[in-house]
Amino acid sequence: MTASDWVIAFATLAGPILAVQAQKIVERSRQAKERRLWIFRTLMATRAASLSASHVEALNAIALEFYGNRRSFRDVVDAWKNYLDLLSQDNIDFAVWSQKRKDLFVELLFKMAPTVGYKFSKLEISNEIYAPKAHGQVEIEQQIIREGLTRVFSGQAGIPIEIRSMPDSQ
């Protein structure tokens, strides 16, 4: 066998193996991009519902899915860390905290958008959102109910009873 025969034999055997490996690399890359896109879409869709389970799940996936040395990924993770740091703070003025939370969240989405193929301004991210007032009211009422029931069931409070009339005892 000549050298060219060996090269042909090697190419015949290695070609399909290399093609399969290349396809696996492409598929992993596509899946990673889809997961990053899911995070971005979920966070955009739940901007007005930051307590929803899908919103929290997407936030918690950022460190994993944007891990790497790409500058854009590091910017996203840094913005996420700043946001997470604020979310874990206690004993601060709620109005100040709320505005800063919104600003840091907008910054996070702004940094994330180009990594998944979108271009939004901070103004678009911040203002182009539909959030019915009734949803906020429902959340407030549910929180009041949960807190009240927690106090009752933990023995910290009783159920208030008001007697409006007494039956005549004859």
Beta strands, then each sheet from edge to edge (+ up, - down):
end
